[in-house]
Amino acid sequence: MENVNLPFKGLLVVALLYSCSPQDNMETIKTNAINGSETYKTGATAPGNKLNAYDSAGESYRELLTIYQSGTHSPESLPAVRAIINGLTGTPTTTTTSTNDTTDGLLTDIIQSPEATFVTILQQSGLSQNAKDILSDFVAGFELLKAKSFDAIYIEIVSQETVSSSDSLTTEDKRILLTVMSIARYSLSNKCCEDTDWETSVGNIVAATAGALINADTAIRYTLITRIGEYELVPL
């Protein structure tokens, strides 16, 4: 299992997977979603899903974005955003990958042409066709998904995280899918409360996919860079 070696995270990856079959009805999925989550505030759904073995990727992403939002930053370029993120996430180890100059071109393409870049990323990914189809459907339906309440978003994403029990997906397929879905789930968790300028875009999910093909840390970094770059309106 991939570790997310970000400083201050200190999170345990809970290696529990769904046992739901594709024939399970929505009531079963809802029950599993509730059991895999916690609640906070007054009955609100918390973003975590302890049944996703890569849930720490989304949680670390959310923590880092909150730290960025609490600071005073004025990046004027994507490389400047990249430098800030590299500073927040610390020195890469053998299981992490620092973003560098070659990253900027890819992330610029993702921000400017997310769907077209996504097609190229999938073609070069080495994922199984089944995994490609799942990711394609997830990205294609993302705008409709994010328009829903977070309770509805949570149930829908968690229902898709049952891919962990699929016999038609490889271990690598599952790692990438579950990492992307975890980041998407946490990324949308504060949609009711944030400035709309901080809304998650399709490009952020494409960036998470591109990064997840390397490892969880890179998925987090890529998503942070694109989301902050869009919010700060940095020139590309």
MOZI-V327729 format. One record per residue. N is the residue number from 1. PHI is phi in degrees with one decimal (999 if undefined). BURIAL is 1 if it has 16 or more other ideal C-beta (glycine too) atoms within 10 Angstrom, else 0. Layout:
n: [N N]
phi: [PHI PHI]
burial: [BURIAL BURIAL]
//
This chain:
n: [1 2 3 4 5 6 7 8 9 10 11 12 13 14 15 16 17 18 19 20 21 22 23 24 25 26 27 28 29 30 31 32 33 34 35 36 37 38 39 40 41 42 43 44 45 46 47 48 49 50 51 52 53 54 55 56 57 58 59 60 61 62 63 64 65 66 67 68 69 70 71 72 73 74 75 76 77 78 79 80 81 82 83 84 85 86 87 88 89 90 91 92 93 94 95 96 97 98 99 100 101 102 103 104 105 106 107 108 109 110 111 112 113 114 115 116 117 118 119 120 121 122 123 124 125 126 127 128 129 130 131 132 133 134 135 136 137 138 139 140 141 142 143 144 145 146 147 148 149 150 151 152 153 154 155 156 157 158 159 160 161 162 163 164 165 166 167 168 169 170 171 172 173 174 175 176 177 178 179 180 181 182 183 184 185 186 187 188 189 190 191 192 193 194 195 196 197 198 199 200 201 202 203 204 205 206 207 208 209 210 211 212 213 214 215 216 217 218 219 220 221 222 223 224 225 226 227 228 229 230 231 232 233 234 235 236]
phi: [999 -73.4 -96.2 -101.5 -92.7 -99.9 -61.7 66.3 -67.7 53.7 -107.6 -93.5 -80.0 -89.6 -87.6 -112.0 -117.6 -66.7 -111.1 -71.2 -91.5 -60.2 -84.3 -60.6 -84.4 -64.6 -64.5 -64.4 -61.4 -62.5 -62.6 -63.2 -62.8 -65.2 -66.9 -88.2 -115.9 -127.2 -118.2 -141.5 56.8 -111.2 75.8 -74.9 -81.6 -76.9 -76.6 -71.4 -137.3 -68.0 -84.6 -94.4 -65.5 -113.2 -62.3 -63.7 -63.8 -65.8 -66.0 -65.3 -57.7 -64.9 -63.7 -67.2 -64.2 -62.9 -62.5 -61.2 -64.1 -83.0 -95.0 -118.7 -129.3 -139.9 -65.7 -112.3 -159.2 -65.0 -59.3 -68.3 -62.6 -57.6 -64.3 -63.0 -65.7 -61.2 -68.8 -68.7 -89.0 86.9 -69.3 -61.1 -108.8 -66.0 -108.3 -126.2 -131.4 -74.2 -72.6 -142.5 -58.6 -69.8 -71.0 -59.9 -63.4 -62.7 -69.4 -62.9 -61.2 -64.0 -66.7 -79.5 -139.8 -60.0 -66.4 -64.8 -66.8 -61.4 -60.0 -64.1 -59.8 -64.4 -60.4 -97.7 -80.7 80.2 -71.0 -67.7 -62.5 -62.6 -65.7 -60.7 -64.7 -63.2 -65.2 -61.1 -65.0 -64.4 -68.2 -62.6 -96.6 -67.0 -62.8 -68.2 -62.6 -71.0 -78.2 -84.3 -66.4 -67.0 -57.1 -69.8 -60.6 -58.8 -61.9 -67.6 -67.4 -61.2 -63.2 -77.3 -73.0 -70.1 -57.7 -60.5 -101.6 -74.0 -85.4 -93.2 -113.6 -79.2 -59.5 -68.1 -54.0 -63.8 -58.1 -68.9 -59.9 -69.7 -65.9 -62.1 -68.3 -63.3 -63.2 -61.5 -62.6 -69.3 -64.4 -93.1 -68.6 -106.6 -60.7 -78.8 -117.7 -94.0 -54.7 -62.3 -64.2 -93.2 -59.8 -74.5 -105.4 -58.0 -58.9 -64.5 -73.2 -63.5 -62.6 -61.3 -64.7 -59.7 -71.6 -63.6 -63.9 -93.3 -170.3 -64.5 -59.4 -69.3 -59.6 -63.9 -62.1 -61.1 -65.9 -61.8 -62.5 -69.1 -68.4 -68.9 -58.8 -68.3 -64.7 -80.5 54.0 -70.4 -66.5 -113.2]
burial: [0 1 0 1 1 1 0 0 1 0 0 0 1 1 0 0 1 1 0 1 0 0 0 1 0 0 0 0 1 0 0 1 1 0 0 1 1 0 0 0 0 0 0 0 1 0 1 1 1 0 1 1 1 1 1 1 1 1 1 1 1 1 1 1 1 0 0 1 0 0 0 0 0 0 1 0 0 1 1 1 1 1 0 1 1 1 0 1 1 0 0 0 0 0 0 1 1 1 1 0 0 0 1 1 0 1 1 1 1 1 1 0 0 1 0 0 1 1 0 0 1 1 0 0 1 0 1 0 0 0 1 1 0 1 1 0 0 1 1 0 0 1 0 0 1 1 0 0 0 1 0 0 1 1 1 1 1 1 1 1 1 1 1 1 0 1 0 0 1 0 0 0 1 1 1 1 1 1 1 1 1 1 1 1 1 1 1 1 1 1 1 0 0 0 0 0 0 1 0 1 1 1 1 1 1 1 1 1 1 1 1 1 1 0 1 1 1 1 1 1 1 1 1 1 1 1 1 1 1 1 1 1 0 1 0 0]
//
